[in-house]
């Protein structure tokens, strides 16, 4: 009878240790899951940002293509280079001795 009682106590202590070890492992796994969740969320936000940036780039490219098409059709004047813009003066700003 004492032997059965001691075996039962050993089993209770072993199960208590196993339960505590399992609780620690569960806590570690929960922390890992939380870290993975944060990482996945971060990647999702990055992907959304990338998609938005790519959409804006496509829109800009479409606008450039439309402008080039309109210039080719002569609907818009040709682009002036920066050096041409600096050398051009409006007619109203001419000095009287130039006339």
Residue pairs with C-beta under 8 A, 6 or more apart in sequence:
67 76
70 76
71 78
71 79
80 88
